[in-house]
């Protein structure tokens, strides 16, 4: 039937749980969660596994990793093509007044009366 819903889920029915998505989310959150770590010097620090991995990278690799992570948090900008051609008709104040008075804008009408 056109325009009538004849099947599918009822409105408000939640999506099914996906166990793989849940595992990936839990694993990712654990990677960024801070925990207490004992460093090489014997001092305790609170860092995430992500922070430890970032410290071991070279500065240029660290910047590349940060840039790739930002792609997940910021929308990509798209180029937009704009047509900048403008069609402008020049109208004098007299033309505008004629339109407001309800008169025609044709100047030829005035010449025909003579």
NORPEWO-V72591 format. One record per pair of residues at least 24 apart in sequence whose C-alpha atoms are under 10 Angstrom apart, sorted by the first residue. I is the first residue (numbers start at 1). J is the second residue. D is the distance in Angstrom with one decimal. If there is no record, write none. Layout:
i = <I,I>
j = <J,J>
d = <D,D>
This chain:
none
